[in-house]
Amino acid sequence: MQSDPRGFPGAAAPLPMGKLPQVTLAFWIMKICATTLGETAGDLLSMTLNVGYGLSSIILISLFAVSLTAQLASNRFHPLLYWTVILTTSTAGTTMSDYMDRTLDLGYAAGSGILVAILCAVLAVWRISGEPMSMADIRTRRTEVLYWTAILFSNTLGTALGDFLADDSGLGFAGGALLISGLLAAVVAAHYLTRASAVLLFWIAFVLTRPFGAMLGDLLTKPQAAGGLDFGTVGSSAILLAALVVLIVATGRGRPASAA
């Protein structure tokens, strides 16, 4: 039985290609788990294991390229593969955001502005192409590439936005967390109480859940003296990975919207 297509931002008709999951509450929980895992796993690789920023960036971007190639080459929905790509877009997005800030010295505010422009351009190209913009209506390889391009830049923008709020905005960790939580609540309210575009709300929510995931990662990894739960990068990554796997299994192995 299909879920209510108005259940959560971005939900729509059954997916013809069957390569994407339903957009439900479980989808958003898994998305937050995956992006938070990307954050903690990246820190585990670069800092805890002392691999270094440069080498870890190469490893993480390579994993993204391999997983995305496998996703594009597949002809049906593979839940573990799909969520692996989501996870690796998070780590790749973090690397891209750090490159813009550290190497290009653009700063988080300017970087966020550039990324907003890029994401808007991708979505504009998608709209001009004439293809439906709902993720449940991906029918062509071109549209699928546009979808994953938008996903990548959404996660990159979310990373830059979260870093800006935490480091440059003056709000600090707590203030940034409250702002992001409030904005997400506003998106949910707009979905239920207004006629705002479900597609637009989906992409706004997708961007915002990235810094929300980063803040969750900080909560899990920070020592108790700093207000965290002190699980560390290893413990936090293990908890998030276990939660993601359990959710995939619990949701019927993440069956796509076209599944009965």
C-alpha positions in Angstrom: 0.0 0.0 0.0 1.3 3.4 -0.9 1.6 6.2 1.6 -0.3 9.4 1.4 1.5 11.4 -1.4 0.9 14.6 0.7 2.5 13.0 3.7 5.8 14.9 3.6 7.5 17.5 1.4 8.4 16.1 -2.1 6.0 13.2 -2.0 4.2 12.5 -5.3 3.0 9.8 -7.7 4.6 6.4 -8.0 8.1 6.3 -9.5 8.1 4.9 -13.0 11.7 3.9 -13.0 11.5 2.5 -9.5 15.0 3.8 -8.6 14.1 6.2 -5.8 12.4 5.7 -2.4 9.1 7.1 -1.2 9.4 10.5 0.5 7.9 9.7 4.0 8.9 10.5 7.5 11.2 7.4 7.4 12.9 9.0 4.3 13.8 12.2 6.2 15.0 10.3 9.3 17.2 8.1 7.1 18.4 11.3 5.3 19.5 12.9 8.5 21.2 9.6 9.7 23.0 9.4 6.4 24.2 13.0 6.3 25.2 12.9 10.0 27.1 9.6 9.3 28.8 11.3 6.4 29.9 14.1 8.8 31.2 11.8 11.6 32.8 9.3 9.2 34.6 12.1 7.5 36.0 13.3 10.8 36.8 9.7 11.8 38.9 9.3 8.6 40.6 12.7 8.5 41.2 13.3 12.3 40.7 10.2 14.4 42.6 8.0 12.0 45.0 10.8 11.1 44.6 10.3 7.4 44.7 14.0 6.8 42.4 16.4 5.0 44.0 16.0 1.5 44.0 12.2 1.3 40.7 11.8 3.0 39.1 14.2 0.5 40.5 12.1 -2.4 39.1 8.9 -0.8 35.7 10.4 0.0 35.3 12.0 -3.5 36.4 8.7 -5.1 33.8 6.8 -3.1 31.1 9.3 -4.2 32.1 8.9 -7.9 32.1 5.1 -7.6 28.7 4.9 -5.8 27.1 7.5 -8.1 28.3 5.6 -11.2 26.8 2.4 -9.8 23.5 4.1 -9.1 23.3 5.6 -12.6 24.2 2.2 -14.1 21.5 0.3 -12.2 18.1 -0.3 -13.7 16.1 -0.7 -10.4 16.1 0.5 -6.9 18.8 -0.7 -4.6 18.2 0.8 -1.1 21.8 0.3 0.2 23.2 1.7 -3.0 20.8 4.7 -2.9 21.6 5.6 0.7 25.3 5.0 0.1 25.2 7.7 -2.6 23.3 10.0 -0.3 26.0 9.4 2.4 28.8 10.0 0.0 27.2 13.2 -1.4 27.3 14.4 2.2 31.0 13.7 2.5 31.8 15.1 -0.9 29.7 18.2 -0.2 31.7 18.7 3.0 34.9 18.5 1.1 33.7 20.9 -1.6 32.5 23.4 1.0 35.9 23.2 2.9 37.7 23.7 -0.4 35.8 26.8 -1.2 36.4 28.2 2.3 40.0 27.0 3.0 41.6 26.8 -0.4 39.7 29.5 -2.4 39.4 31.6 0.8 35.8 32.6 -0.2 34.4 32.4 3.3 31.2 30.6 4.2 28.9 33.5 3.4 30.2 34.0 -0.1 30.5 30.3 -0.7 26.8 29.8 0.4 25.8 32.5 -2.0 27.6 30.9 -4.9 26.1 27.5 -4.0 22.6 28.9 -3.9 23.2 30.3 -7.4 24.5 27.0 -8.7 21.6 25.0 -7.1 19.0 27.5 -8.6 20.7 27.1 -12.0 20.5 23.3 -11.8 16.8 23.4 -10.9 16.2 26.0 -13.6 17.8 23.7 -16.2 15.7 20.9 -14.9 12.5 22.9 -15.3 13.5 24.2 -18.7 14.1 20.6 -19.8 10.4 20.0 -19.6 10.8 17.0 -17.3 8.7 16.7 -14.2 10.6 18.1 -11.2 9.1 15.7 -8.6 11.6 13.1 -7.5 8.9 10.5 -8.0 8.8 11.2 -11.7 12.3 10.5 -12.8 12.0 8.9 -16.2 15.2 9.7 -18.2 18.9 9.4 -17.5 19.3 13.2 -18.0 16.7 13.9 -15.3 18.4 11.4 -13.0 21.7 13.2 -13.5 20.0 16.5 -12.7 18.5 15.0 -9.6 21.9 13.8 -8.3 23.6 17.1 -9.2 20.9 18.9 -7.2 21.4 16.5 -4.3 25.2 17.1 -4.3 24.9 20.9 -4.4 22.1 20.8 -1.8 24.3 18.9 0.6 27.3 21.2 -0.2 25.1 24.3 0.4 23.8 22.8 3.6 27.4 22.2 4.8 28.4 25.8 4.0 25.2 27.2 5.6 25.8 25.2 8.8 29.4 26.3 9.1 28.4 29.9 8.5 25.7 29.8 11.2 28.1 28.1 13.7 31.2 30.1 13.0 30.5 33.4 11.3 26.9 34.4 12.1 27.5 35.1 15.8 24.6 32.7 16.7 26.9 29.9 17.9 26.1 26.2 18.0 22.9 26.6 20.1 21.6 29.6 18.2 22.3 27.9 14.8 20.6 24.7 16.0 17.5 26.7 17.1 17.3 28.6 13.8 17.6 25.4 11.6 15.1 23.6 13.7 12.7 26.6 13.4 13.1 26.7 9.7 12.5 23.0 9.3 9.3 23.4 11.4 8.3 26.3 9.1 8.8 24.0 6.1 6.6 21.3 7.6 3.9 23.9 8.5 4.0 25.3 5.0 3.5 21.9 3.6 0.4 21.1 5.6 -1.1 24.6 5.9 -0.4 26.2 2.5 -0.4 25.4 -1.2 3.3 26.0 -1.5 5.1 23.8 -4.1 5.9 20.4 -2.7 9.0 20.3 -4.9 10.3 23.6 -3.6 9.6 22.6 0.0 11.5 19.3 -0.7 14.6 21.0 -1.8 14.5 23.5 1.0 14.1 20.7 3.5 16.9 18.8 1.8 19.3 21.7 2.3 18.3 22.3 5.9 18.6 18.7 7.0 22.3 18.8 6.2 23.3 21.4 8.8 20.7 19.8 11.1 22.6 16.5 10.7 26.0 18.3 11.3 24.6 19.7 14.6 23.4 16.2 15.5 26.9 14.9 14.8 28.4 17.5 17.1 25.9 16.6 19.8 27.0 12.9 19.5 30.7 13.5 19.3 31.4 16.4 21.6 32.5 15.7 25.2 29.9 16.0 28.0 31.7 19.1 29.3 30.9 20.8 26.0 27.3 19.7 26.1 27.7 16.6 23.9 27.1 12.9 24.5 30.8 12.0 24.1 30.3 9.0 21.9 33.3 10.1 19.8 33.6 9.7 16.0 33.9 5.9 16.2 30.9 5.3 18.5 28.7 7.9 16.7 29.5 6.5 13.3 28.6 3.0 14.5 25.3 4.2 16.1 24.3 6.0 12.9 25.2 3.2 10.6 23.2 0.7 12.7 20.2 3.1 12.8 20.3 3.6 9.0 20.5 -0.2 8.3 17.7 -0.9 10.7 15.5 1.8 9.1 16.2 0.4 5.6 15.1 -3.0 6.7 12.1 -1.7 8.8 10.7 0.2 5.8 10.4 -2.9 3.7 14.0 -2.7 2.5 13.4 0.8 1.3 11.1 -0.2 -1.5 10.4 2.5 -4.1 7.1 4.3 -4.5 6.0 2.0 -7.3 6.1 -1.0 -5.0 2.8 -2.5 -4.0 
